[in-house]
Amino acid sequence: MDKATLIGLILGIGAVLGGQALEGGHVGSIMQITAAIIVFGGTFGAVFVSFSFDGVMDAFKGVKTALKEPAYDPRQMIQQITNYANKARKEGILSLEKEIKNIADPFLKKALTMAVDGIEPHAIREAMETELGYLDEHGKMSSKVFKAAGGYAPTIGILGAVLGLIHVMENLNDPSKLGSGIATAFVATVYGVGSANLLFLPVASKLELRHRHEMILKELILEGVVAVSTGENPRLIEEKLNAFLTEKQKNLNASAAKK
């Protein structure tokens, strides 16, 4: 699991519940099923109205992307492309045809197949940049869904508060029901603001970050394959692709080279 996500969830939720306890409150006092139904039911209802069914379901499935560390390593991809460049330089680019069937990444597989088929480098770049644009737009959908949920939740929370106050006004003659009605009103606001700022918006930001990292990796792949198709020196290709790495990743490469 992603350490930052785990720490953030524990720290954020723990701070709210811990503050409640320090003030002498009970956790049970903010556990209102009615408020939860209003806020979360209303929020997800608004989300389904705003987006397609498939888009919302893909966003829910994408939550695991925010919770887990990314599996890809750009340094490994650079090494893989450099190996292809060395092989193409020694045996010709057609020798890479045997390597294509072992490639797991569909973007790399498609780009390298075009290079082996003898398609001009500028045509490869044009075709793959078109696909990059589509992948970029499609990949942003999950973060947009959660960002929208983060916008709806506080407003639905206010709606829940108003409904709770209406219930209070209807029972002014029965003081025993006033406390629960007011509690539901305020808890609905807590659920709305809390879920937006501790869950929906942070998840949207993490999904957006993950997507950007994936796009950088695909841009790296495109630059590498185009360089291989033009017959550039493998060492030059490696140095060019290292520009896509963070300083930490470059330092790790430098440390590994010294060993």
C-alpha positions in Angstrom: 0.0 0.0 0.0 1.1 3.6 -0.7 2.6 4.8 2.6 1.6 8.4 2.0 -2.0 7.5 1.4 -2.1 5.3 4.5 -0.5 7.9 6.7 -2.8 10.6 5.3 -6.0 8.6 6.0 -4.9 7.6 9.5 -3.7 11.1 10.3 -6.8 12.9 8.9 -9.5 10.7 10.3 -7.6 10.1 13.5 -7.2 13.9 14.1 -11.0 14.4 13.7 -12.0 11.5 15.9 -9.2 12.3 18.4 -10.2 16.0 18.6 -13.8 14.8 19.2 -12.6 12.6 22.1 -10.4 15.3 23.6 -13.4 17.6 23.8 -15.3 15.0 25.8 -17.4 13.8 22.9 -18.2 10.3 22.0 -17.5 8.7 18.6 -21.0 7.3 18.6 -22.4 10.9 18.6 -21.2 11.4 15.0 -22.4 8.0 13.9 -25.8 8.9 12.4 -27.1 6.5 9.8 -29.7 9.1 8.6 -27.1 11.7 7.9 -24.9 9.1 6.2 -27.7 8.1 3.9 -28.5 11.7 3.0 -24.9 12.8 2.3 -23.4 9.8 0.6 -26.6 8.7 -1.2 -27.1 12.3 -2.4 -23.5 12.7 -3.4 -23.2 9.5 -5.4 -26.6 10.2 -6.9 -25.3 13.6 -8.2 -22.2 11.9 -9.5 -24.1 9.3 -11.5 -26.2 12.1 -13.0 -23.0 14.0 -14.0 -21.1 11.1 -15.5 -21.7 7.9 -17.5 -22.3 4.7 -15.6 -19.1 3.2 -17.0 -17.1 6.3 -16.1 -18.3 6.2 -12.5 -17.6 2.4 -12.1 -14.1 2.8 -13.6 -13.5 5.6 -11.1 -14.5 3.3 -8.2 -12.3 0.5 -9.5 -9.5 3.1 -9.9 -9.4 3.7 -6.1 -7.0 0.8 -5.7 -4.6 2.8 -7.9 -4.6 5.5 -5.3 -4.1 3.0 -2.4 -1.2 1.1 -4.0 2.3 2.1 -4.9 2.8 2.3 -8.7 4.2 -0.9 -10.2 6.1 0.7 -13.0 9.7 1.9 -12.8 10.9 4.3 -15.5 14.5 3.2 -14.9 13.6 -0.3 -16.0 11.8 1.0 -19.0 14.9 3.0 -20.0 17.1 -0.1 -19.6 14.6 -2.1 -21.7 14.6 0.5 -24.6 18.4 0.8 -24.4 18.7 -2.9 -24.8 16.4 -2.7 -27.9 18.6 0.1 -29.3 21.8 -2.0 -28.8 20.2 -5.0 -30.5 18.9 -3.0 -33.4 22.3 -1.3 -33.9 24.1 -4.7 -34.0 21.5 -6.9 -35.8 19.2 -4.4 -37.5 15.8 -3.2 -36.4 14.0 -6.3 -37.8 15.7 -8.3 -35.1 13.4 -6.7 -32.6 10.4 -8.5 -34.1 11.1 -11.5 -31.8 11.1 -9.2 -28.8 7.6 -7.7 -29.5 5.7 -10.8 -28.4 7.3 -10.6 -24.9 6.3 -6.9 -24.3 3.6 -6.5 -21.7 3.0 -2.7 -22.1 0.5 -2.2 -25.0 1.8 1.3 -25.8 5.4 0.1 -26.1 4.3 -2.9 -28.1 2.3 -0.8 -30.6 5.1 1.8 -31.1 7.8 -0.8 -31.5 5.7 -2.8 -34.0 5.4 0.3 -36.1 9.1 0.9 -36.0 9.9 -2.8 -37.0 7.4 -2.5 -39.8 9.5 0.3 -41.3 7.1 3.2 -40.7 8.8 6.6 -40.7 9.8 8.0 -37.3 7.7 11.2 -37.9 4.6 9.0 -38.7 5.2 6.9 -35.6 5.3 10.0 -33.5 2.2 11.5 -35.1 0.2 8.3 -34.6 1.3 7.7 -31.0 0.8 11.3 -30.0 -2.8 11.0 -31.2 -3.2 7.9 -29.0 -1.5 9.8 -26.1 -4.1 12.5 -26.3 -6.9 10.0 -26.1 -5.2 8.1 -23.2 -4.7 11.4 -21.4 -8.3 12.5 -21.7 -9.6 9.0 -20.7 -7.2 8.7 -17.8 -8.4 12.0 -16.2 -12.0 10.8 -15.9 -11.5 8.9 -12.6 -10.0 12.0 -10.9 -12.8 14.1 -12.3 -15.4 11.8 -10.8 -14.0 12.1 -7.3 -13.3 15.8 -7.7 -17.0 16.3 -8.6 -18.0 14.2 -5.5 -15.8 16.5 -3.4 -17.7 19.4 -4.7 -21.2 17.9 -4.2 -20.7 16.4 -0.7 -20.5 19.7 1.3 -23.6 21.0 -0.4 -25.5 17.8 0.2 -24.3 18.0 3.8 -25.9 21.4 4.1 -29.1 19.9 2.6 -29.0 17.2 5.3 -28.6 19.9 7.9 -31.6 21.8 6.6 -33.7 18.6 6.6 -32.6 18.0 10.2 -33.6 21.5 11.3 -37.0 21.0 9.5 -37.5 17.9 11.6 -36.6 19.9 14.7 -39.1 22.6 13.9 -41.8 20.0 13.4 -41.2 18.7 16.9 -40.9 21.8 18.9 -43.7 20.6 21.2 -41.7 17.4 22.0 -38.4 18.5 23.6 -37.2 14.8 23.7 -36.8 14.8 19.9 -35.1 18.1 19.6 -31.6 16.9 20.6 -31.5 14.0 18.0 -32.8 16.3 15.3 -30.2 19.0 15.9 -27.5 16.3 16.1 -28.5 14.8 12.8 -28.4 18.3 11.2 -24.9 19.0 12.4 -23.6 15.5 11.7 -24.8 15.7 8.1 -22.6 18.9 7.7 -19.6 17.0 9.2 -20.1 14.1 6.9 -20.3 16.4 3.8 -17.3 18.6 4.6 -15.3 15.7 6.1 -15.8 13.3 3.2 -15.0 16.0 0.7 -11.8 17.1 2.3 -10.5 13.9 3.8 -11.6 11.4 1.1 -13.0 12.5 -2.2 -10.7 15.4 -3.1 -7.5 13.7 -1.8 -8.3 10.6 -3.8 -8.9 12.8 -6.9 -5.5 14.4 -6.4 -3.7 11.1 -6.0 -5.4 9.6 -9.1 -4.4 12.7 -11.0 -0.8 12.3 -9.8 -0.7 8.6 -10.7 -2.1 9.4 -14.2 0.5 12.1 -14.8 3.3 9.6 -13.9 1.8 7.1 -16.4 1.7 9.7 -19.1 5.3 10.6 -18.4 6.2 7.0 -18.8 4.4 6.8 -22.2 6.1 10.0 -23.4 9.4 8.3 -22.4 8.5 5.2 -24.4 7.6 7.3 -27.5 10.8 9.3 -27.4 12.8 6.0 -27.0 11.1 4.1 -29.8 11.4 7.0 -32.2 15.1 7.3 -31.3 15.6 3.5 -31.9 13.8 3.8 -35.3 16.2 6.6 -36.4 19.2 4.5 -35.4 20.5 6.8 -32.7 23.5 5.8 -30.6 22.2 3.7 -27.6 24.2 5.7 -25.1 22.7 8.9 -26.4 19.2 7.4 -26.2 19.8 6.4 -22.6 21.0 9.9 -21.7 18.0 11.5 -23.5 15.6 9.3 -21.6 17.2 9.9 -18.3 15.8 13.5 -18.6 12.4 12.0 -17.7 13.6 10.8 -14.3 13.4 12.6 -11.0 16.5 13.7 -9.2 16.1 10.8 -6.8 15.9 8.3 -9.6 18.9 9.8 -11.3 20.9 9.6 -8.0 19.8 5.9 -7.6 21.1 5.3 -11.2 24.4 7.0 -10.4 24.8 4.9 -7.2 24.1 1.7 -9.0 26.6 2.7 -11.8 29.4 3.2 -9.1 28.8 -0.2 -7.7 
